[in-house]
């Protein structure tokens, strides 16, 4: 695979809305190819251990919020009816 830096930039240091199990699967494949240690199962499943508060604040004031549906960069009125949520809508 010749496009590993591009793929890595799409996964790391980028806000993602992804199920923790799906992220663990992606990292298990990418980590060895990028020369990284495969993630520990406990770390990959950390999101599963959140409390049931409306949100949780973790390191450095970062909040973990629950989102239903697919998260997209931009959503129009019709997209919202289809279950899409934009990053902008999360801030409101």
Secondary structure, DSSP 8 states (H G I E B T S, - for coil): ---HHHHHHHHTTS-----HHHHHHHHHHHHHHTT-----HHHHTGGGG--SSSEEE-GGG-EEE---SEEES---HHHHHTTEEEHHHHH-
